[in-house]
């Protein structure tokens, strides 16, 4: 089975850099093989270009540096509890 990227081009996500978190959009996805040199990178997974340059001067980030941006629920806490049949 072929691996699939966790994020898709155009998807909004969170770039987590130390204590800093920044909303970004995935612009391009690269497999672990460098498309310029053809050599395999150190990270065995996908790289994502998000338009933010990192400390190494590169604008490609490994998958574990990104977090899914979850959409807020349309339900209030009380509605969620009612759906679970729990007293609030």
C-alpha positions as a Markdown table, in Angstrom:
| # | Residue | x | y | z |
|---|---|---|---|---|
| 1 | Unk | 0.0 | 0.0 | 0.0 |
| 2 | Unk | 1.4 | 3.4 | -1.0 |
| 3 | Unk | 1.8 | 6.0 | 1.7 |
| 4 | Unk | -0.4 | 9.1 | 1.4 |
| 5 | Unk | 0.5 | 12.5 | 2.7 |
| 6 | Unk | -1.3 | 13.6 | 5.9 |
| 7 | Unk | -1.9 | 17.1 | 4.6 |
| 8 | Unk | -3.1 | 18.2 | 1.2 |
| 9 | Unk | -2.1 | 21.1 | -1.0 |
| 10 | Unk | -4.3 | 24.1 | -0.1 |
| 11 | Unk | -5.0 | 22.8 | 3.4 |
| 12 | Unk | -4.7 | 25.2 | 6.3 |
| 13 | Unk | -2.7 | 23.8 | 9.2 |
| 14 | Unk | -0.6 | 24.9 | 12.2 |
| 15 | Unk | 3.2 | 25.1 | 12.0 |
| 16 | Unk | 4.6 | 24.4 | 15.5 |
| 17 | Unk | 8.1 | 25.8 | 16.0 |
| 18 | Unk | 9.2 | 25.5 | 19.7 |
| 19 | Unk | 6.8 | 27.8 | 21.6 |
| 20 | Unk | 5.6 | 29.5 | 18.5 |
| 21 | Unk | 2.5 | 28.3 | 16.5 |
| 22 | Unk | 1.6 | 29.9 | 13.2 |
| 23 | Unk | -1.3 | 29.3 | 10.8 |
| 24 | Unk | 0.0 | 28.3 | 7.4 |
| 25 | Unk | -1.3 | 26.8 | 4.1 |
| 26 | Unk | 0.3 | 23.8 | 2.4 |
| 27 | Unk | 1.7 | 25.0 | -1.0 |
| 28 | Unk | 3.5 | 21.9 | -2.2 |
| 29 | Unk | 4.2 | 18.4 | -1.1 |
| 30 | Unk | 7.5 | 16.5 | -1.6 |
| 31 | Unk | 8.2 | 12.8 | -0.9 |
| 32 | Unk | 11.4 | 12.0 | 1.1 |
| 33 | Unk | 13.4 | 12.0 | -2.1 |
| 34 | Unk | 14.9 | 15.3 | -3.0 |
| 35 | Unk | 13.5 | 16.4 | -6.4 |
| 36 | Unk | 16.6 | 18.5 | -7.1 |
| 37 | Unk | 19.4 | 16.1 | -6.4 |
| 38 | Unk | 17.5 | 12.8 | -6.5 |
| 39 | Unk | 19.0 | 11.7 | -3.2 |
| 40 | Unk | 17.0 | 10.6 | -0.3 |
| 41 | Unk | 16.6 | 13.0 | 2.6 |
| 42 | Unk | 17.2 | 12.3 | 6.2 |
| 43 | Unk | 13.5 | 12.2 | 7.0 |
| 44 | Unk | 11.6 | 9.2 | 5.8 |
| 45 | Unk | 8.3 | 10.8 | 5.0 |
| 46 | Unk | 6.8 | 13.8 | 3.4 |
| 47 | Unk | 8.0 | 17.4 | 3.3 |
| 48 | Unk | 5.6 | 20.3 | 3.0 |
| 49 | Unk | 6.3 | 23.8 | 1.6 |
| 50 | Unk | 4.3 | 26.3 | 3.5 |
| 51 | Unk | 6.0 | 29.6 | 2.6 |
| 52 | Unk | 7.8 | 30.0 | 6.0 |
| 53 | Unk | 11.6 | 29.8 | 6.0 |
| 54 | Unk | 13.0 | 27.8 | 8.8 |
| 55 | Unk | 16.3 | 28.3 | 10.8 |
| 56 | Unk | 18.2 | 26.2 | 8.2 |
| 57 | Unk | 17.2 | 28.6 | 5.4 |
| 58 | Unk | 14.9 | 26.0 | 3.8 |
| 59 | Unk | 11.1 | 26.4 | 3.4 |
| 60 | Unk | 10.3 | 22.7 | 3.5 |
| 61 | Unk | 9.0 | 21.3 | 6.8 |
| 62 | Unk | 8.7 | 17.7 | 7.9 |
| 63 | Unk | 5.2 | 16.3 | 8.6 |
| 64 | Unk | 5.6 | 16.2 | 12.4 |
| 65 | Unk | 6.3 | 20.0 | 12.5 |
| 66 | Unk | 2.7 | 20.5 | 11.3 |
| 67 | Unk | -0.6 | 20.1 | 13.1 |
| 68 | Unk | -4.1 | 19.7 | 11.7 |
| 69 | Unk | -6.3 | 22.8 | 12.1 |
| 70 | Unk | -9.5 | 21.5 | 13.5 |
| 71 | Unk | -12.8 | 23.2 | 12.5 |
| 72 | Unk | -14.8 | 24.5 | 15.5 |
| 73 | Unk | -17.9 | 22.6 | 16.4 |
| 74 | Unk | -21.3 | 24.2 | 15.7 |
| 75 | Unk | -22.6 | 22.8 | 19.1 |
| 76 | Unk | -22.3 | 24.4 | 22.5 |
| 77 | Unk | -21.0 | 22.4 | 25.4 |
| 78 | Unk | -24.6 | 21.8 | 26.7 |
| 79 | Unk | -25.6 | 20.5 | 23.3 |
| 80 | Unk | -22.7 | 18.1 | 23.2 |
| 81 | Unk | -23.6 | 16.8 | 26.7 |
| 82 | Unk | -27.2 | 16.4 | 25.6 |
| 83 | Unk | -26.1 | 14.4 | 22.6 |
| 84 | Unk | -24.1 | 12.2 | 24.9 |
| 85 | Unk | -27.1 | 11.9 | 27.3 |
| 86 | Unk | -25.0 | 13.2 | 30.2 |
| 87 | Unk | -26.3 | 15.7 | 32.8 |
| 88 | Unk | -24.4 | 19.0 | 32.5 |
